[in-house]
């Protein structure tokens, strides 16, 4: 039985379609809740610090504290018996924080920003369509002529879909151009096939972004 990460990975790579992904995910969750599927727990051990020797007593510690040494010197202190000097252990430098997690964090934050921007874009387009006033029969006839002539709104949607530019600048440019369309152009593009293509493209992009967010915890080796 595949785990949730493998299912999300195959869904993001289009190995599984949407229905198969939801069905497998639902069966996996039901099996886990019923206790039929064992879930592996990933435990990560924390770095161990050097501990003092077992034979160190409070007297030996007090003796060492009475002989201070600088961080750069190899100072020695007598042991508790006073027979031979014992080298003071140098404090070990703490390991530098791993930079492996930084790229994954940056990618995850970028995916969240892109997903939120796409949602805002879809909301703006939807609100713009809803705010278009209703037209009478004569307006519908004019609109049909405009659709046949392939108006500016259809050209704008076609260029946006072909460019596949989902960056912040690309989305902002599209929204600005969309808001500059006239009421007649918005009415015409509302019933055009390009509008359906735009809605489907935005929805698919949302699914892809959600799949990428679910893979944010995977290491590059797993992908």
Secondary structure as UniProt FT lines:
FT   HELIX           4..12
FT   TURN            13..14
FT   HELIX           18..33
FT   TURN            34..35
FT   TURN            54..55
FT   HELIX           58..65
FT   STRAND          76..78
FT   TURN            80..81
FT   STRAND          85..87
FT   HELIX           100..130
FT   HELIX           137..148
FT   HELIX           152..163
FT   HELIX           168..179
FT   HELIX           183..190
FT   HELIX           193..214
FT   TURN            215..217
FT   TURN            220..222
//
